[in-house]
Amino acid sequence: MVYPNATVSANHSSEPENFYRPFSVFSVLTLTLLAMLVVATFVWNVLVLVTILRVRTFHRVPHNLVASMAVSDVMVAALVMPLSLVHELNGRRWALGRVLCHVWVSFDVLCCTASIWNVTAIALDRYWSITRHLEYTLKTRKRISNLMIALTWLLSAVISLSPLFGWGETYSENLMECQVSQEPSYTIFSTFGAFYLPLCVVLFVYWKIYKAAKFRIGSRKTNTITPMAEVIEVKEAARQPQMVFTVRHAAVTFQTDGDTWREQKERRAALMVGILIGVFVLCWIPFFITELIQPLCNCDVPPLWKSIFLWLGYSNSFFNPLIYTAFNKNYNNAFRNLFSRQR
């Protein structure tokens, strides 16, 4: 996602600090790795989409949320990352014209924002399914998930298309720059809407999931039924010796030595959400911290670090399907069946 100050002017491109020097071994190696990342991101997300479309059991919640995330990540790999790679090859100068600049920036913000909010939607779905599994029925879950998908893409469209209606300028022909609007009000709106707000949501959600899991583990105690001993006296004639019969109830103990199926499923889901959120934060937080602090303190971040932070954020679109499918046995089985049929 290319936000304000994410590119440098033509004057900076000739300085010694330029990262991509023509024909250097390091630049060729770096650009090759970035190209491999683009291809791998595209292929992996397409594979997830094909699997969801071909397997009927995946045509329901929560796989619709996974499909929405895969669509946004495919768009990042197909529409955003290749042009970003061209941008890097040209020394971070834009030579493709105003129209293509507007298209690239709009899709950049749209797809990256949608990818981030799709991660948030998956975390919310997992949270409700773990903490409110009795109230969160399949019908309710389907309705809420469809609503979250619609809101995700609507919010992403509002953030990405706002500059096209006059909220700042994205293209400078003289400086050969193509970047998101540098209007301060738009910078605050876009960064908070695209990252800081979903970040607060996912951190709160995982904290609640952790508390719920800890509470359940603490509440799994031995269930013991130990009634008080009862004494039943049966007396015969008044003058006969007293005969007393005592009946004592044995204690009955129910002990669960292992986790139930639901607890194992919830634990696996909580671990998946935790890793998904952790990778999301690690990938995007350096970029967005830089974009928020830089205008406030007038700091100049070296172009090398800007490129590293930007592509680190893009790499989140590669890790998303990898993490989700790794913790889902159904996807692993579906992948094996898909490849075995091709053979």
Residue pairs with C-beta under 8 A, 6 or more apart in sequence:
1 108
1 109
1 112
1 113
1 180
1 194
1 287
1 310
1 313
2 84
2 105
2 108
2 178
2 179
2 180
2 310
3 179
3 180
3 187
3 190
3 191
3 287
3 288
3 291
4 179
4 180
4 181
4 182
4 187
4 291
4 295
5 179
5 182
5 291
5 294
5 295
5 301
5 306
6 179
6 180
6 291
6 306
6 310
7 87
7 92
7 94
7 177
7 178
7 179
7 306
8 92
8 177
8 303
8 306
9 175
9 176
9 177
10 93
10 175
10 176
12 18
12 92
12 303
13 91
13 92
13 93
17 302
17 303
17 304
18 91
18 303
19 27
19 30
19 88
19 303
19 304
19 307
20 27
20 30
20 31
20 88
20 89
20 91
21 27
31 85
31 88
31 89
34 81
34 85
34 88
34 311
35 85
37 81
37 311
37 314
37 315
37 318
38 77
38 81
38 82
38 85
39 77
40 318
41 73
41 76
41 77
41 81
41 314
41 315
41 317
41 318
42 74
42 77
42 78
44 318
44 321
44 322
45 70
45 71
45 73
45 74
45 77
45 317
45 320
45 321
46 70
46 74
47 321
47 335
47 338
48 66
48 67
48 70
48 321
48 324
48 325
48 331
49 67
49 70
49 71
49 74
50 338
51 58
51 331
51 334
51 335
51 338
52 58
52 59
52 63
52 66
52 67
52 70
54 334
54 338
55 334
57 330
58 330
58 334
60 138
60 142
61 125
61 138
61 141
61 142
61 145
62 122
62 125
62 126
62 129
62 141
62 145
64 142
64 145
64 146
64 149
65 118
65 121
65 122
65 125
65 145
65 148
65 149
66 122
66 321
66 324
68 114
68 118
68 121
68 149
68 152
68 153
69 115
69 118
69 119
69 121
69 122
69 320
69 321
69 324
70 320
70 321
72 111
72 114
72 115
72 118
72 317
73 111
73 115
73 317
73 318
73 320
73 321
75 107
75 110
75 111
75 114
76 111
76 112
76 115
76 314
76 317
77 317
79 104
79 107
79 111
80 104
80 107
80 108
80 111
80 112
80 314
81 314
83 96
83 100
83 104
84 108
84 310
84 311
84 314
86 96
87 93
87 94
87 178
88 307
92 303
92 307
93 176
93 177
94 101
94 171
94 176
94 177
94 178
95 176
96 104
96 178
98 171
98 173
101 170
101 171
101 178
102 164
102 170
102 171
104 178
105 160
105 163
105 170
105 178
105 179
105 180
106 160
106 161
106 163
106 164
107 160
108 160
108 180
109 156
109 159
109 160
109 180
109 190
109 194
110 156
110 157
110 159
110 160
110 161
111 156
112 194
112 313
112 314
113 155
113 156
113 159
113 160
113 193
113 194
114 152
114 153
114 156
115 316
115 317
115 320
116 194
116 195
116 198
116 280
116 284
117 151
117 152
117 155
117 156
117 198
118 149
118 152
119 198
119 202
119 276
119 277
119 280
119 320
120 152
120 198
120 201
120 202
120 205
121 145
121 148
121 149
121 152
122 273
122 276
122 324
123 201
123 202
123 205
123 206
123 273
123 276
123 277
124 148
124 201
124 205
125 141
125 144
125 145
125 148
126 205
126 209
126 269
126 270
126 272
126 273
127 205
127 208
127 209
127 273
128 136
128 141
128 144
129 136
129 141
129 269
130 209
130 212
130 213
130 266
130 269
130 270
131 208
131 209
131 212
133 262
155 193
156 194
159 189
159 190
159 193
159 194
162 181
162 186
162 189
162 190
163 169
163 170
163 180
163 181
163 183
163 186
167 181
167 183
167 185
167 186
168 180
168 181
168 182
168 183
168 186
169 181
169 182
170 178
170 179
170 180
170 181
171 177
171 178
172 178
180 186
180 187
180 190
181 187
181 190
184 295
187 291
187 295
191 288
191 291
191 292
194 288
195 284
195 285
195 288
196 288
196 292
199 281
199 285
202 277
202 280
202 281
203 277
205 273
205 277
206 273
206 274
206 277
209 270
209 273
209 274
210 270
210 274
213 266
213 267
213 270
216 263
216 266
220 256
222 253
222 254
222 255
223 253
223 254
223 255
224 251
224 252
224 253
224 254
225 251
225 252
225 253
225 254
226 251
226 252
227 249
229 246
229 248
229 249
230 247
230 248
230 249
231 244
231 246
231 247
232 245
232 246
232 247
233 242
233 244
233 245
234 243
234 244
234 245
235 242
235 243
236 242
236 243
259 267
268 327
269 327
271 327
272 323
272 324
272 326
272 327
272 328
275 323
275 327
276 320
276 323
276 324
279 316
279 319
279 320
279 323
280 316
280 320
283 312
283 313
283 315
283 316
283 319
284 312
284 313
284 316
286 308
286 309
286 312
287 309
287 310
287 312
287 313
290 301
290 305
290 306
290 309
293 299
294 300
294 301
324 331
325 331
325 332
325 335
